[in-house]
Amino acid sequence: MNMKPALVLLTCALAAGAAAARDTEYKLPFAEVLTLSDPNIKTKLDDSIKLYFGDQPTPKVLSKIGEDTSNKKTNGFGKEDAFGCKWAAYSALVALQERARHLGANAVINIVSNYKKEPFSSQTEYECHAGAFVIGVALKGTFVKLAP
């Protein structure tokens, strides 16, 4: 049996699928993430660890503890992109706060989107990418101790 025609068909099918892959970019407001309310949310944002976006002014920084990125994804199948983006961003913020708590920080400052290591800085918006099956948000922040 000649496998060459089957191999050509398989290659064409894979190439067509890759060409049709969706990667829709959104810039969405942090405000909607911070007020996200859903009965499925088990882990809440912690009011004792403050979040500062982009170059937003902060109280005096007493010490810089470190920096990290949180890259969160959610299943996009059957979800509206905007809801999936909020869910992924919320999860990323929770992860940054958990890391801050672990390090003894009381704030995460300079939070920027860092999708595919390309920074997007804004005081009000984050970047989200939605594909056919996966929706993702990557946030990078600096962990600090702020003056009371």
CORCORGI-V394651 format. One line per field, one symbol per residue. ss: DSSP state (~ for helix, > for strand, _ for the rest). A space follows every 50 residues. Layout:
ss: ???
This chain:
ss: ___~~~~~~~~~~~~~~~~____>>>>>>~~~~~_______________> >>>_______>>>>>>>>>>>>>>>_____~~~~~~~~~~~~~~~~~~~~ ~~~___>>>>>>>>>__>>>____>>>>>>___>>>>>>>>>>>>>__
